[in-house]
Amino acid sequence: GLQTPPKLTFDQVLSLICPIAVCSALSLALSNQAMVYISVPFMQMLKAAIPTFSFLIGVSIGLEMFAWRLLGVVIWIGAGVAIASYGEVDFVLHGFVIA
């Protein structure tokens, strides 16, 4: 049958749900702001690099275990994005940074 959802205290909501909500809202807001400066296709190429940044940040703060094989995959993703992004006609550094 159906299970009842767990009851969360206010402190649990603040510590578990709010950080994810804030990060999601910031990601959406910054992506929309970046669209002012860069083209939609370029934005899509940059979004393809998210696994690269997620892995590198996760390893650096200890949330991910380092694995050479995974690093190889991440390097290929990053290289593909770099190749696709090279020569972007309307490159704007500010848009690239906030994307």
Backbone as JSON, one array per atom type, in Angstrom:
{
  "sequence": "GLQTPPKLTFDQVLSLICPIAVCSALSLALSNQAMVYISVPFMQMLKAAIPTFSFLIGVSIGLEMFAWRLLGVVIWIGAGVAIASYGEVDFVLHGFVIA",
  "N": [[0.8, -1.17, 0.0], [0.2, 2.33, 0.18], [2.65, 4.43, 1.62], [3.01, 6.55, 4.43], [4.33, 9.82, 4.29], [7.43, 10.82, 5.86], [7.46, 12.73, 8.88], [8.7, 15.93, 9.04], [10.75, 18.04, 10.97], [10.89, 21.59, 11.65], [13.56, 22.41, 11.8], [14.81, 20.34, 10.37], [13.74, 20.75, 7.84], [14.88, 23.25, 7.29], [17.62, 22.58, 7.27], [17.88, 20.45, 5.47], [16.2, 20.69, 3.18], [15.96, 23.4, 2.41], [18.64, 24.31, 1.58], [18.94, 22.96, -0.9], [16.77, 23.95, -2.31], [17.41, 26.68, -2.42], [19.82, 26.62, -3.89], [18.85, 25.55, -6.31], [17.08, 27.59, -7.1], [18.89, 29.73, -7.38], [20.48, 28.71, -9.46], [18.63, 28.63, -11.57], [17.95, 31.38, -11.74], [20.47, 32.56, -12.33], [21.05, 31.29, -14.73], [19.03, 32.31, -16.35], [19.78, 35.01, -16.29], [22.24, 34.84, -17.56], [21.46, 34.37, -20.15], [21.01, 36.84, -21.2], [23.46, 37.68, -22.03], [24.76, 35.65, -23.51], [24.37, 33.28, -26.24], [21.63, 30.98, -26.83], [22.34, 28.35, -27.89], [25.06, 28.28, -27.11], [24.79, 28.42, -24.35], [23.58, 25.94, -23.87], [25.7, 24.27, -24.53], [27.46, 24.92, -22.47], [25.99, 24.02, -20.28], [26.25, 21.33, -20.64], [28.64, 20.81, -19.49], [28.26, 20.56, -16.8], [28.42, 18.02, -15.36], [31.21, 17.75, -15.23], [32.09, 19.9, -13.59], [30.66, 19.25, -11.28], [31.78, 16.8, -10.51], [34.49, 17.54, -10.05], [34.22, 19.48, -7.99], [32.92, 17.92, -6.06], [34.88, 15.94, -5.48], [36.9, 17.61, -4.52], [35.83, 18.63, -2.13], [35.38, 16.39, -0.71], [33.08, 14.81, -1.03], [32.82, 13.06, -3.11], [34.38, 10.08, -4.22], [37.64, 9.81, -5.5], [38.33, 8.61, -8.73], [40.23, 7.24, -11.27], [39.2, 6.34, -13.71], [36.68, 7.59, -13.83], [37.54, 10.23, -13.82], [38.76, 10.3, -16.32], [36.5, 10.08, -18.01], [35.21, 12.46, -17.31], [37.09, 14.32, -18.19], [36.93, 13.91, -20.96], [34.31, 14.81, -21.41], [34.59, 17.52, -20.66], [36.52, 18.3, -22.56], [35.09, 17.98, -24.92], [33.09, 19.92, -24.61], [34.73, 22.18, -24.53], [35.81, 22.14, -27.12], [33.48, 22.41, -28.64], [32.74, 24.92, -27.8], [34.78, 26.56, -28.6], [35.72, 29.36, -30.42], [33.32, 30.68, -30.31], [31.27, 33.1, -31.51], [29.93, 35.25, -30.3], [31.11, 35.56, -27.72], [30.97, 36.34, -24.34], [32.51, 37.16, -21.46], [31.35, 37.7, -18.92], [28.76, 36.58, -19.17], [29.5, 33.93, -19.58], [30.68, 33.27, -17.11], [28.54, 33.53, -15.24], [26.84, 31.66, -16.22]],
  "CA": [[0.0, 0.0, 0.0], [0.88, 3.62, 0.23], [3.3, 4.77, 2.87], [2.87, 7.96, 4.8], [5.65, 10.49, 4.25], [7.95, 11.11, 7.2], [7.22, 14.07, 9.43], [9.94, 16.69, 9.17], [10.71, 19.19, 11.87], [11.28, 22.84, 11.01], [15.03, 22.39, 11.68], [15.16, 19.43, 9.29], [13.41, 21.44, 6.59], [15.91, 24.28, 7.07], [18.95, 22.03, 7.02], [17.9, 19.46, 4.4], [15.46, 21.06, 1.99], [16.24, 24.79, 2.01], [19.85, 24.5, 0.75], [18.7, 22.48, -2.26], [15.84, 24.89, -2.93], [18.14, 27.92, -2.69], [20.74, 26.36, -5.01], [18.06, 25.42, -7.54], [16.6, 28.92, -7.47], [20.04, 30.49, -7.88], [20.86, 28.16, -10.76], [17.65, 29.1, -12.54], [18.08, 32.84, -11.9], [21.72, 32.87, -13.02], [20.92, 30.84, -16.12], [18.22, 33.31, -17.06], [20.59, 36.22, -16.43], [23.28, 34.57, -18.56], [20.85, 34.43, -21.49], [21.12, 38.22, -21.67], [24.81, 37.89, -22.55], [25.23, 34.59, -24.41], [23.32, 32.67, -27.07], [21.02, 29.75, -26.3], [23.17, 27.17, -28.16], [26.27, 28.32, -26.27], [24.34, 28.09, -23.0], [23.39, 24.49, -23.84], [27.03, 23.65, -24.49], [27.99, 25.1, -21.12], [25.24, 23.15, -19.38], [26.77, 19.98, -20.81], [29.84, 20.68, -18.65], [27.9, 20.46, -15.38], [29.02, 16.84, -14.69], [32.64, 18.01, -14.99], [32.23, 20.73, -12.4], [30.11, 18.52, -10.13], [32.78, 15.81, -10.09], [35.66, 18.22, -9.49], [33.86, 20.07, -6.7], [32.64, 16.82, -5.13], [36.16, 15.36, -5.05], [37.68, 18.59, -3.74], [35.27, 18.82, -0.78], [35.29, 15.09, -0.05], [31.79, 14.13, -1.19], [33.01, 12.05, -4.14], [35.64, 9.34, -4.18], [38.39, 9.99, -6.73], [38.54, 7.42, -9.54], [40.89, 7.62, -12.52], [38.3, 6.08, -14.83], [35.69, 8.66, -13.85], [38.25, 11.44, -14.23], [38.91, 10.21, -17.78], [35.21, 10.42, -18.62], [34.97, 13.88, -17.08], [37.99, 15.06, -19.08], [36.35, 13.84, -22.31], [33.16, 15.72, -21.44], [35.13, 18.88, -20.66], [37.18, 18.56, -23.84], [34.03, 18.14, -25.92], [32.48, 21.24, -24.41], [35.72, 23.19, -24.93], [35.89, 22.14, -28.59], [32.23, 22.97, -29.15], [32.67, 26.33, -27.43], [35.87, 27.32, -29.2], [35.35, 30.2, -31.54], [31.98, 31.27, -30.14], [31.34, 34.44, -32.08], [29.42, 36.25, -29.35], [31.58, 35.19, -26.39], [30.99, 37.41, -23.34], [33.03, 36.54, -20.25], [30.37, 37.83, -17.83], [27.73, 35.56, -19.41], [30.12, 32.61, -19.39], [30.91, 33.06, -15.68], [27.3, 33.33, -14.5], [26.12, 30.5, -16.76]],
  "C": [[0.86, 1.26, 0.0], [1.49, 3.85, 1.6], [3.08, 6.24, 3.17], [4.25, 8.61, 4.77], [6.12, 10.79, 5.67], [7.64, 12.54, 7.62], [8.56, 14.76, 9.61], [9.75, 17.84, 10.14], [11.14, 20.43, 11.08], [12.8, 22.89, 10.81], [15.48, 21.46, 10.55], [14.85, 20.07, 7.93], [14.47, 22.48, 6.28], [17.25, 23.68, 6.67], [19.0, 21.08, 5.82], [17.27, 19.95, 3.1], [15.81, 22.47, 1.5], [17.53, 24.96, 1.22], [19.65, 24.05, -0.7], [17.79, 23.46, -2.99], [16.56, 26.19, -3.31], [19.1, 27.73, -3.87], [19.99, 26.21, -6.33], [17.55, 26.77, -8.02], [17.73, 29.79, -8.02], [20.48, 30.02, -9.26], [19.92, 28.66, -11.85], [17.8, 30.6, -12.81], [19.35, 33.21, -12.66], [21.7, 32.42, -14.47], [20.11, 31.84, -16.94], [19.0, 34.6, -17.28], [21.67, 36.03, -17.49], [22.74, 34.67, -19.98], [20.88, 35.85, -22.06], [22.44, 38.42, -22.43], [25.27, 36.87, -23.59], [24.06, 33.97, -25.15], [22.81, 31.38, -26.43], [21.86, 28.51, -26.64], [24.45, 27.13, -27.31], [25.92, 27.96, -24.83], [24.15, 26.57, -22.86], [24.72, 23.76, -23.8], [27.63, 23.77, -23.1], [27.28, 24.2, -20.12], [25.72, 21.7, -19.48], [28.01, 19.74, -19.96], [29.52, 20.53, -17.17], [28.46, 19.21, -14.71], [30.5, 17.02, -14.38], [32.83, 18.8, -13.71], [31.72, 20.02, -11.14], [31.13, 17.52, -9.6], [33.97, 16.5, -9.42], [35.37, 18.85, -8.13], [33.62, 18.98, -5.66], [33.91, 16.17, -4.61], [36.91, 16.33, -4.15], [37.13, 18.8, -2.33], [35.0, 17.49, -0.08], [33.96, 14.38, -0.16], [31.85, 13.01, -2.21], [34.35, 11.36, -3.92], [36.34, 9.51, -5.53], [38.55, 8.64, -7.43], [39.12, 7.86, -10.89], [39.97, 7.44, -13.72], [37.25, 7.19, -14.96], [36.32, 9.98, -14.27], [38.44, 11.46, -15.74], [37.63, 10.58, -18.5], [34.94, 11.9, -18.49], [35.86, 14.74, -17.97], [37.45, 15.05, -20.51], [35.15, 14.77, -22.44], [33.65, 17.17, -21.52], [35.79, 19.24, -21.97], [36.14, 18.77, -24.95], [33.35, 19.49, -25.82], [33.44, 22.33, -24.85], [35.81, 23.29, -26.44], [34.64, 22.77, -29.19], [32.14, 24.47, -28.89], [33.73, 27.19, -28.11], [35.37, 28.11, -30.4], [33.93, 30.75, -31.46], [32.06, 32.74, -30.53], [30.96, 35.51, -31.06], [29.85, 35.92, -27.92], [31.63, 36.43, -25.5], [31.39, 36.75, -22.03], [32.02, 36.58, -19.1], [29.26, 36.78, -17.97], [28.25, 34.16, -19.19], [30.26, 32.29, -17.9], [29.6, 32.79, -14.94], [26.48, 32.16, -15.04], [26.48, 29.29, -15.94]]
}
